[in-house]
Amino acid sequence: MAGELVPVVLFSRYTTLAGPTTFETLPLDVRAYSEAILNLWRGPLNGPFPAVAFETLQSVDRVGWSQCPGPQLVDPGANTEAQYLWGLTKPWFRLRVIGLGPDFGVTFWAQGFLVKRER
């Protein structure tokens, strides 16, 4: 059924990353979907001058990646949940978490729905 919402969990409650790092989910095959609706939550950031950003990426070949149509480099804020919508125009999708700052640490989660493409 077109427009059907299919649940997806990209990072479970409560995932923690530590150290200045970039982490990416494994590529998801999203050929059957037109949009990703994700709820992102994060706790306070740890470390001096920390920063975090969430970015959605898409690919035709799982080698070269570009940003998905929609908001870029989002951060819902400390102890805040926010919902974001991204278009899916290529066959592969993943979420990147970018953490910056010495002794960086964050606890977060990312889950939501994929919207079935109309045939």
C-alpha positions in Angstrom: 0.0 0.0 0.0 1.5 3.4 -1.0 2.2 5.7 1.8 2.3 2.9 4.3 4.7 3.6 7.2 7.3 1.0 8.0 9.1 1.3 11.4 12.9 1.7 11.3 15.4 1.8 14.2 18.8 3.3 13.1 20.2 3.7 16.7 18.4 2.0 19.6 17.6 3.7 22.9 20.1 4.6 24.4 23.2 4.5 22.2 26.4 6.2 23.5 29.4 7.4 21.4 32.6 8.7 23.0 35.7 10.3 21.5 35.8 12.7 18.5 34.4 10.4 15.9 32.1 10.0 12.9 29.8 6.9 13.0 27.6 5.7 10.2 24.9 3.1 10.0 25.2 0.3 7.5 23.5 1.1 4.2 19.8 0.4 4.0 18.2 -0.5 0.7 15.4 2.0 0.3 14.3 1.5 -3.3 10.7 0.7 -2.0 10.5 4.0 0.0 10.0 7.7 -0.9 10.7 9.4 2.5 12.4 8.8 5.8 10.6 10.3 8.9 13.1 10.1 11.8 12.8 11.1 15.4 16.1 12.1 16.9 16.8 12.5 20.6 20.1 13.3 22.4 21.2 13.9 25.9 23.7 16.6 27.0 27.1 16.7 25.3 30.1 15.8 27.4 33.6 17.3 27.0 35.0 20.8 26.5 33.5 22.6 23.5 31.6 19.6 22.2 29.4 19.6 19.1 27.3 16.9 17.4 25.4 16.8 14.1 23.2 14.2 12.4 23.3 13.9 8.6 21.4 11.6 6.3 23.1 10.3 3.2 22.1 8.5 0.0 23.9 6.6 -2.7 23.4 4.9 -6.0 26.3 2.4 -5.4 27.2 2.4 -1.7 30.5 4.0 -2.5 29.8 7.7 -3.3 27.4 9.4 -0.8 25.5 12.7 -1.0 23.1 14.4 1.4 19.4 13.5 1.2 16.9 16.2 0.2 15.7 17.9 3.4 17.4 19.4 6.5 21.2 19.2 6.6 23.4 18.6 9.7 20.6 18.7 12.3 20.9 18.6 16.1 17.7 18.4 18.2 19.4 19.9 21.3 20.1 18.5 24.7 17.3 16.3 26.2 15.1 17.1 23.2 13.4 14.9 20.7 12.7 16.4 17.2 11.2 14.9 14.1 12.7 15.4 10.6 11.7 14.4 7.1 14.1 13.5 4.3 13.3 12.6 0.7 14.8 9.3 -0.6 15.8 9.6 -4.3 18.6 7.0 -4.5 18.6 3.3 -3.7 20.8 3.4 -0.5 20.4 5.4 2.7 22.3 5.8 5.9 22.6 8.1 8.9 25.9 9.7 10.0 26.6 11.0 13.5 29.4 13.5 13.7 30.9 14.2 17.1 33.5 16.9 17.7 35.6 18.2 20.6 38.1 16.6 22.9 36.7 14.0 25.2 33.4 14.1 23.3 30.5 12.0 24.4 26.8 11.8 23.7 23.9 9.5 24.4 21.2 9.5 21.7 18.7 7.5 19.6 17.3 7.6 16.1 14.2 5.9 15.0 11.1 6.5 12.9 9.5 5.4 9.7 10.1 4.8 6.0 7.2 5.8 3.7 6.4 3.2 1.0 6.8 4.6 -2.5 3.7 4.8 -4.7 3.9 2.4 -7.6 
